[in-house]
Amino acid sequence: MTHSPYGSKASHFSLSDSIERLPGLIRATESTLRTAGVKRQINLSSEDLPPALTPEAVGDKLFRGLFSDSVLETLLLSLGRVEAEPDKGLRIRLTFDPSLPGLTEISALPWELLYRAETRDFLGRNPLTPLVRYLEVPRLSTPAPLTSSLSILAVVSSPSDEPALDLKKECQRLEDVLGQQANIKIQFLENPTLLSLRTKLMSTPFHVFHFMGHGGFDERTGEGALLFVNPQGKSMPVSGRVLAEVFKDSRSLRLAFLNACDTAQLPRHRGQDPFSGVASALVMAGLPAVIAMQFPISDQAAQVFSQHFYTALVTGFPVDAAAAEARLAIHLTDPGSWEWATPALFMSVPDGRIILPAAEIEESPTAREPHPAGPIQANTTGASGGITIGGVGNAISGGVHLNQTGKKG
């Protein structure tokens, strides 16, 4: 079913690649993305894959498979409708339904690389066409009331037996970006145990959980983990399932930002739990939005992404538009790298707006609750829209859902 600013009608698509061909694309793309900051071209043996792997080649292949016939027509008409209005955009929302066959193969594709060759545009790094991975969870999910201030808990985890990360520099960048904001408070928690993290969350309401450290993913089990620190200072893997238990009743939390490698990875084999990755487990626990990394990410790219994400967020951008702005910042810092495609955003609510900009607070002191009409709306402002994807047999099929919204909502 297609819903868009242009109108709603039944539309279905089928990706040209069969499920059997997808792993080749995934492996080749991942091999390149795991080579941080290095320009590489990989010659592929299959005639079904691009002869030279580039972000444009992969993104164009995904775009042409996803947007075809009436679905492409609806996308173009919707873009034309929103482009006629200042600060309006279109959220591209990929909805994954765990009950459908083929979910694991589909969700593992690097959708953040979607590329419209006609306009030379990567959708996922354009704040007016941000990309969201929307996970269907069996729980009620509604947008949280907007807040006039933002409280961030930043956890720093540095196990002595893991490669050293420049976390001091990342902390300093966060303080530089957020410390001067009157409506932003940030607290740092170094090497906490799960119990001390739980105690902190229970004693103080936080809106954002920001993790800095190492992550991991076991392809055999399909389970992801963050590396905390044990009493001896060594690494202690904490699975997404266990971490989810820490957050389950923290209703003030609106966002988890996992600046750690492989935390966005999802299971790739049929029969594995689609919610056993770190990001997906936190979405299942009830967090409205989770930013995580699909692959290893360099210190520089991680720091640039977090700095520019929060800079955009505090000016009133919704989470997805802020993520797109931060991806663009990575690209502009190192145009030869693919790392801008490593961050992925998962959501379980239709709207990505979590904080009111200062200007709006001054104009309307009562605007902190979602409202149904006006130039800035909780559910219809900020680049927005959506695409539903599922697997049927060996073909990938689904429908498209697109909504008109404004850039900052």
C-alpha positions as CSV (number, residue, x, y, z in Angstrom):
1,M,0.0,0.0,0.0
2,T,1.4,3.4,-1.0
3,H,0.7,6.5,1.0
4,S,2.3,9.8,0.0
5,P,1.8,13.6,-0.2
6,Y,0.6,12.9,-3.8
7,G,-2.0,10.4,-2.7
8,S,-2.6,6.8,-1.7
9,K,-3.0,3.8,-3.9
10,A,-2.2,0.1,-3.9
11,S,1.4,-0.4,-5.2
12,H,3.6,-3.4,-5.0
13,F,7.2,-3.9,-6.0
14,S,9.6,-6.9,-6.5
15,L,13.3,-6.5,-6.3
16,S,15.0,-8.1,-9.3
17,D,17.6,-9.9,-7.3
18,S,16.6,-13.3,-5.8
19,I,17.5,-14.0,-2.2
20,E,20.3,-16.3,-3.4
21,R,22.1,-13.4,-5.1
22,L,21.9,-10.9,-2.2
23,P,24.7,-12.4,0.1
24,G,27.2,-11.6,-2.7
25,L,26.3,-7.9,-2.7
26,I,26.3,-7.8,1.1
27,R,29.7,-9.4,1.5
28,A,31.4,-7.3,-1.2
29,T,29.9,-4.1,0.2
30,E,30.7,-5.0,3.7
31,S,34.3,-5.7,2.7
32,T,34.7,-2.2,1.4
33,L,32.9,-0.5,4.3
34,R,35.1,-2.4,6.8
35,T,38.2,-0.8,5.2
36,A,37.8,2.6,7.0
37,G,38.7,5.6,5.0
38,V,40.2,3.7,2.1
39,K,39.0,4.0,-1.5
40,R,38.6,0.5,-2.9
41,Q,37.1,-1.1,-6.0
42,I,36.3,-4.8,-5.8
43,N,36.0,-6.8,-9.0
44,L,33.0,-9.1,-8.7
45,S,32.7,-12.4,-10.5
46,S,28.9,-12.5,-10.7
47,E,27.4,-10.8,-13.8
48,D,24.4,-9.9,-11.5
49,L,26.6,-7.5,-9.5
50,P,28.3,-4.2,-10.5
51,P,31.7,-5.0,-12.1
52,A,33.3,-2.2,-10.0
53,L,31.9,-1.7,-6.5
54,T,31.4,1.9,-5.8
55,P,28.8,3.6,-3.5
56,E,27.0,4.9,-6.5
57,A,26.9,1.4,-8.2
58,V,25.5,-0.3,-5.1
59,G,23.1,2.5,-4.2
60,D,21.8,2.7,-7.8
61,K,21.2,-1.1,-7.8
62,L,19.2,-0.8,-4.6
63,F,17.3,2.2,-5.8
64,R,16.3,0.6,-9.1
65,G,15.3,-2.6,-7.3
66,L,13.2,-0.8,-4.8
67,F,11.7,2.1,-6.8
68,S,10.1,0.8,-10.1
69,D,7.0,1.3,-12.1
70,S,4.2,2.9,-10.0
71,V,6.3,3.0,-6.8
72,L,8.9,5.2,-8.6
73,E,6.2,7.3,-10.1
74,T,4.7,7.9,-6.7
75,L,8.2,8.8,-5.2
76,L,8.8,11.3,-8.0
77,L,5.4,12.9,-7.7
78,S,5.8,13.1,-3.9
79,L,9.3,14.7,-4.2
80,G,7.8,17.2,-6.6
81,R,5.0,18.1,-4.2
82,V,7.3,18.7,-1.2
83,E,10.0,20.5,-3.2
84,A,7.4,23.2,-3.9
85,E,7.4,24.1,-0.2
86,P,10.3,25.6,1.7
87,D,11.9,23.4,4.3
88,K,9.7,20.5,3.4
89,G,11.1,17.0,2.9
90,L,10.3,13.3,2.5
91,R,11.2,10.7,5.0
92,I,12.1,7.4,3.4
93,R,11.0,4.8,5.9
94,L,11.9,1.2,5.4
95,T,9.5,-0.9,7.4
96,F,10.7,-4.4,8.2
97,D,8.1,-6.9,9.4
98,P,9.8,-9.8,11.3
99,S,6.9,-12.1,10.6
100,L,7.6,-12.1,6.8
101,P,10.0,-14.7,5.2
102,G,13.3,-13.3,3.9
103,L,13.6,-10.6,6.5
104,T,17.1,-11.4,7.5
105,E,18.5,-11.2,3.9
106,I,16.6,-8.0,3.2
107,S,17.5,-6.1,6.3
108,A,21.2,-6.9,5.9
109,L,21.4,-4.9,2.7
110,P,23.2,-1.5,3.0
111,W,20.0,0.6,2.4
112,E,21.8,3.7,3.6
113,L,23.5,3.7,0.2
114,L,20.3,4.3,-1.8
115,Y,21.3,6.4,-4.8
116,R,19.2,8.3,-7.3
117,A,21.5,8.4,-10.3
118,E,19.3,10.8,-12.2
119,T,20.0,13.6,-9.7
120,R,23.3,12.2,-8.4
121,D,21.8,12.1,-4.9
122,F,22.3,9.7,-2.0
123,L,19.0,9.8,-0.2
124,G,20.4,8.9,3.2
125,R,22.8,11.8,3.4
126,N,20.3,14.5,2.4
127,P,18.4,16.0,5.3
128,L,15.4,16.5,3.0
129,T,15.2,12.8,2.1
130,P,16.5,11.0,5.3
131,L,16.4,7.2,5.6
132,V,14.9,5.4,8.5
133,R,14.8,1.7,9.3
134,Y,11.4,1.2,10.9
135,L,11.0,-2.0,12.9
136,E,7.5,-3.4,13.5
137,V,7.4,-4.3,17.2
138,P,4.5,-6.0,19.1
139,R,4.0,-3.1,21.5
140,L,2.2,0.2,21.4
141,S,4.6,3.0,20.2
142,T,3.5,6.6,20.2
143,P,5.6,9.8,19.8
144,A,6.8,11.0,23.2
145,P,5.8,14.6,24.2
146,L,8.3,17.1,22.9
147,T,10.7,18.3,25.6
148,S,12.1,21.8,25.9
149,S,15.4,20.5,27.3
150,L,17.5,17.4,26.7
151,S,19.3,15.3,29.3
152,I,22.1,13.0,27.9
153,L,23.8,10.1,29.7
154,A,27.1,9.4,28.0
155,V,28.7,6.1,28.9
156,V,32.4,5.6,28.3
157,S,33.6,2.0,28.2
158,S,37.4,1.3,27.9
159,P,38.3,-2.3,28.5
160,S,42.1,-2.7,29.0
161,D,42.2,-5.8,26.7
162,E,40.7,-4.1,23.7
163,P,42.3,-1.6,21.2
164,A,42.4,1.8,22.7
165,L,39.9,4.4,21.3
166,D,40.3,8.1,21.5
167,L,37.3,8.5,23.8
168,K,38.7,11.5,25.6
169,K,38.6,13.5,22.4
170,E,35.1,12.3,21.6
171,C,34.0,13.4,25.1
172,Q,35.6,16.8,24.6
173,R,33.9,17.3,21.3
174,L,30.5,16.5,22.9
175,E,31.2,19.0,25.7
176,D,32.2,21.6,23.1
177,V,29.1,21.1,21.1
178,L,26.6,20.7,24.0
179,G,28.2,22.5,26.9
180,Q,27.2,25.9,25.7
181,Q,23.5,24.9,25.1
182,A,21.3,26.2,28.0
183,N,18.7,23.5,27.3
184,I,21.1,20.6,27.1
185,K,22.6,18.7,30.0
186,I,25.2,15.9,29.6
187,Q,26.6,13.6,32.3
188,F,29.5,11.2,31.7
189,L,29.6,7.8,33.3
190,E,33.0,6.0,33.0
191,N,33.2,2.2,32.9
192,P,29.9,1.4,34.7
193,T,28.7,-2.0,35.6
194,L,25.2,-2.9,34.5
195,L,23.9,-2.4,38.0
196,S,25.5,1.1,38.3
197,L,24.0,2.0,34.9
198,R,20.6,0.8,36.0
199,T,20.9,2.8,39.2
200,K,21.8,5.9,37.3
201,L,18.9,5.6,35.0
202,M,16.5,5.0,37.9
203,S,17.7,8.0,39.9
204,T,17.7,10.5,37.0
205,P,15.4,10.8,34.0
206,F,17.5,10.9,30.8
207,H,16.3,11.5,27.3
208,V,19.4,10.1,25.4
209,F,21.7,7.2,26.2
210,H,25.0,7.7,24.4
211,F,27.5,4.8,24.4
212,M,31.2,5.2,23.4
213,G,33.3,2.1,23.2
214,H,33.5,-1.3,21.4
215,G,30.7,-3.5,20.0
216,G,30.5,-6.9,18.4
217,F,28.3,-9.2,16.5
218,D,28.4,-13.0,16.2
219,E,27.1,-14.1,12.8
220,R,26.7,-17.7,14.0
221,T,24.2,-16.8,16.7
222,G,22.9,-13.6,15.2
223,E,23.5,-11.9,18.5
224,G,25.1,-8.4,19.0
225,A,26.8,-7.1,22.1
226,L,28.4,-4.0,23.7
227,L,31.7,-4.4,25.5
228,F,31.4,-3.2,29.1
229,V,34.2,-3.5,31.7
230,N,34.4,-6.2,34.4
231,P,35.8,-5.7,37.9
232,Q,39.3,-6.6,36.6
233,G,39.1,-3.9,33.9
234,K,38.8,-6.5,31.1
235,S,36.0,-6.6,28.5
236,M,32.7,-8.0,29.4
237,P,30.3,-8.6,26.4
238,V,26.7,-7.5,27.2
239,S,24.2,-8.7,24.6
240,G,21.5,-6.5,23.3
241,R,18.9,-8.7,25.0
242,V,20.5,-8.2,28.4
243,L,21.1,-4.4,27.8
244,A,17.4,-4.1,26.9
245,E,16.5,-5.3,30.4
246,V,18.3,-2.2,31.8
247,F,16.1,0.1,29.7
248,K,12.7,-1.5,29.7
249,D,11.0,0.8,32.1
250,S,13.0,4.0,31.4
251,R,10.1,5.8,29.8
252,S,11.9,9.1,29.6
253,L,14.5,7.7,27.1
254,R,13.8,8.8,23.5
255,L,17.1,7.8,21.8
256,A,20.0,5.4,22.2
257,F,23.1,6.5,20.3
258,L,25.6,3.6,20.1
259,N,28.9,4.9,18.8
260,A,30.3,1.4,18.7
261,C,31.1,-1.0,15.8
262,D,28.7,-3.6,14.5
263,T,25.8,-2.5,16.8
264,A,23.4,-2.0,13.9
265,Q,23.9,-5.4,12.4
266,L,20.9,-7.7,12.2
267,P,20.8,-11.5,12.0
268,R,21.4,-12.8,8.4
269,H,20.3,-16.4,8.6
270,R,16.8,-17.6,8.5
271,G,15.5,-18.9,11.9
272,Q,17.5,-16.4,13.9
273,D,15.7,-13.9,16.1
274,P,15.5,-10.5,14.1
275,F,15.6,-8.7,17.5
276,S,18.9,-10.2,18.7
277,G,21.1,-7.4,17.4
278,V,21.9,-4.6,19.8
279,A,19.9,-1.9,18.0
280,S,16.9,-4.1,17.3
281,A,16.9,-5.5,20.8
282,L,16.7,-1.9,22.2
283,V,13.8,-1.1,19.8
284,M,12.0,-4.2,21.0
285,A,12.5,-2.9,24.6
286,G,10.6,0.2,23.7
287,L,13.1,2.8,22.8
288,P,11.6,5.1,20.1
289,A,14.9,5.6,18.2
290,V,18.3,4.0,18.1
291,I,21.4,5.1,16.1
292,A,24.0,2.4,15.7
293,M,26.9,1.4,13.5
294,Q,26.5,-1.3,10.8
295,F,30.3,-1.9,10.6
296,P,33.5,-0.9,12.3
297,I,33.9,2.9,12.2
298,S,37.1,4.9,12.6
299,D,37.6,7.3,15.5
300,Q,37.5,10.3,13.2
301,A,34.3,9.4,11.5
302,A,32.6,8.5,14.8
303,Q,33.6,11.8,16.3
304,V,32.5,13.8,13.3
305,F,29.1,12.0,13.2
306,S,28.3,12.5,16.8
307,Q,29.4,16.2,16.8
308,H,27.3,17.1,13.8
309,F,24.3,15.0,14.8
310,Y,23.9,16.8,18.1
311,T,24.6,20.1,16.5
312,A,21.6,19.5,14.1
313,L,19.5,18.0,16.8
314,V,19.7,20.9,19.2
315,T,18.6,23.3,16.4
316,G,15.3,21.4,16.1
317,F,16.1,18.8,13.4
318,P,14.3,15.5,13.9
319,V,16.5,12.5,14.6
320,D,16.5,11.3,11.0
321,A,17.3,14.6,9.4
322,A,20.1,15.1,12.0
323,A,21.5,11.7,11.1
324,A,21.5,12.6,7.4
325,E,23.2,15.9,8.2
326,A,25.9,14.0,10.2
327,R,26.4,11.4,7.4
328,L,27.0,14.3,5.0
329,A,29.6,15.8,7.5
330,I,31.5,12.5,7.4
331,H,31.5,12.6,3.6
332,L,32.6,16.2,3.4
333,T,35.4,15.5,5.9
334,D,36.7,12.5,3.9
335,P,35.1,12.4,0.4
336,G,37.0,9.2,-0.6
337,S,35.6,7.1,2.3
338,W,32.4,5.0,2.5
339,E,32.1,5.5,6.2
340,W,29.2,7.9,6.0
341,A,27.0,4.9,5.2
342,T,28.0,3.0,8.4
343,P,25.6,4.8,10.8
344,A,22.0,3.4,10.7
345,L,18.9,4.8,12.3
346,F,16.2,2.5,13.7
347,M,12.8,3.8,14.8
348,S,9.6,2.4,16.2
349,V,7.5,5.6,16.1
350,P,6.4,7.6,13.1
351,D,8.0,10.9,14.1
352,G,11.7,11.7,14.8
353,R,11.3,15.0,16.6
354,I,12.4,14.9,20.3
355,I,13.4,18.5,21.3
356,L,12.0,21.9,20.6
357,P,14.4,24.5,19.3
358,A,14.8,27.6,21.6
359,A,13.1,29.9,19.1
360,E,10.0,27.8,19.2
361,I,9.9,27.7,23.0
362,E,10.0,31.5,23.1
363,E,7.3,31.8,20.5
364,S,5.0,29.3,22.1
365,P,5.5,28.3,25.7
366,T,2.8,25.6,25.4
367,A,4.2,24.1,22.3
368,R,6.0,21.3,24.1
369,E,3.0,18.9,23.5
370,P,2.4,17.4,20.0
371,H,-0.2,19.4,18.2
372,P,-2.3,18.5,15.0
373,A,-1.9,21.6,12.9
374,G,0.4,24.5,12.1
375,P,3.7,25.1,10.3
376,I,5.5,22.8,12.8
377,Q,3.8,19.6,13.8
378,A,5.0,16.7,15.8
379,N,4.0,14.1,13.2
380,T,4.1,16.1,10.0
381,T,7.2,18.2,10.2
382,G,10.7,17.1,9.6
383,A,11.7,15.1,6.5
384,S,9.4,12.1,6.6
385,G,7.8,9.2,4.8
386,G,8.2,5.4,4.6
387,I,8.7,2.2,2.6
388,T,7.4,-1.2,3.7
389,I,9.6,-4.1,2.8
390,G,9.0,-7.8,3.3
391,G,10.0,-11.1,1.8
392,V,7.8,-13.5,-0.1
393,G,9.4,-16.8,-1.2
394,N,12.6,-16.0,-3.1
395,A,11.5,-12.6,-4.2
396,I,11.5,-9.4,-2.2
397,S,8.3,-7.5,-2.3
398,G,6.4,-4.8,-0.4
399,G,4.8,-1.4,-0.7
400,V,5.7,2.2,-0.2
401,H,4.4,4.7,2.3
402,L,5.5,8.4,1.9
403,N,4.4,11.4,4.0
404,Q,5.0,15.1,3.5
405,T,6.7,16.8,6.4
406,G,8.9,19.7,7.1
407,K,12.7,19.6,7.6
408,K,12.6,20.5,11.3
409,G,9.9,18.2,12.6
